[in-house]
Amino acid sequence: MRKKDIRKITKNGQGAYYISIPKDLIKELKLRERQKVIVKKYGKGILIEDWKK
């Protein structure tokens, strides 16, 4: 595991939580700014999938 892969969970002013995703991973997965995604619980982790109509 690379040090840059370690992220902190941050809470915003309205009580939501967020985690930043490394830029190289965003490029590799071809994700875009403001793209809708689905976040699901997957075992003891999470799964992020592209949202499709």
C-alpha positions, 0 to 999 in steps of 0.5 A: 500500500502506498502512502498516498493511498491512505485517506482521512474521512472528513465531515462537512458543515451539514453533517455529511462525510467525504473522502477524497479519491486520488487523481490517478485513480480518477483518471484510470477509472475515467470518472468525471467531475460531478458524475453521478455514482452509486455507493454500496456497502460491500462486505466490510468495505464500500463499492463505487459504481457508475450510475446509469439511468 
